[in-house]
Amino acid sequence: MQLVSRAVLLAACLFLFQSVTDSAGSGGCRRVKSLPKSKKSIGKCYELRVTGGTSGRIWGTDIYTSDSRIGTAAVHAGLLRVGQTGYVRVRLLAGRNSYRGSTRHGVRTKKYGRWKLSYKFVGVSGSSSSTRVRSKTHKRTTTKRIVSKGRCRRVKSLPKSKKSIGKCYELRVTGGTSGRIWGTDIYTSDSRIGTAAVHAGLLRVGQTGYVRVRLLAGRNSYRGSTRHGVRTKKYGRWKLSYKFVGVSGSSSSTRVRSKTHKRTTTKRVVSKGGKIRRAFYRPMLGRDGCSRLRRTPVNMQAYRRMVGTCFDLLITGTASGKLWGTDIYTGDSTLGMAAVHDGLLKVGQTKYLRLRVLPGRGSYSGSRQSGITSKNYRRWSLSYQFLGVAHSGNPLGKNGTNLRSTGGAGSRSREGKKTRQRRTKKSNEEQEQQPDQGDC
């Protein structure tokens, strides 16, 4: 009987100890569902289970007002990611006279004046490292709901509901330069994603791939800028935003081949002077996605239907011709002259250069570079921009000539070698047939 009473007493003690530890949390922090609002709790540590997000009001940096949303503040402090659930440790502090606003990890906090209570994070409980929230869309369902790698849901278009704020989506888009776009790094929700991907440097014009986008709350203002040949506009207040969080691995070798890559015939082109000429229009797509022309045109005006296409051209630098623009030139500007102006070639030097055909611009600014002067011009229908020297082409000589195809110094074509062998053999036979002068 005495042993039974001792066993019951021991079980009661263990149960009481477990209940106390569960209520106190780990590390001397009391586990609660919400933060107390009494000044008697100042200095005490509390442990709360929260989910990281980007919605809700928040004031302060490092030290936040007591009415700031803890889940959003945890993302701002870098303790949790958006959608991740875990136990965070918070210490209640006295109020401050002012709170500083800032932007961290995609969350923007506001500044504020005097407030009665504050709190700061003192760490994350070990139980939060592997505890994450899986939304209903992450469950395996039919083909309508597809979840790709990295916990990003694969969709055809970006959702327009505020309930999707903070979620990651994966979309298959093609880089382009058309369509309206507002913002820099963070774009309005109605901005064209393919154009924004080119502006952000994730895709090239004409390249197709899967980009990962995170939907964010609206902002009061959006800044415009020009990057990678794409110009974005500034805008005021808008309800939703998005930002890129990466590119899926399936987009590295996926490119779109337009119908214009097929071999076509020559095309009539009218220049600014009104003269009609014919341009060679038979591009061949290389292994690295850049087309190589059999003949180098004087300018790129004949390729106005191939906007976004990359070309490798054998260009010789020249100081004569017509030139409009700086860095980005009009489509009818002389290629050799533009290459010298851009600093890629010297006058008389020949190299394979890589350029991309771009859409027309509203204006072109002239300048003087490398001894070449370009002129200003107004609106024009086509542009092009040099990307650099084409290192992936055939081996080049000292002056940049193609040694494999042109039969220059250091290379001999098969036909030339056979012809020389036949000539040598024929001359030897003729010498054998001639009588020796010493025998006469």
Disulfide bonds with the S-S distance in Angstrom:
Cys29-Cys45 1.82
Cys152-Cys168 1.88
Cys290-Cys310 2.09
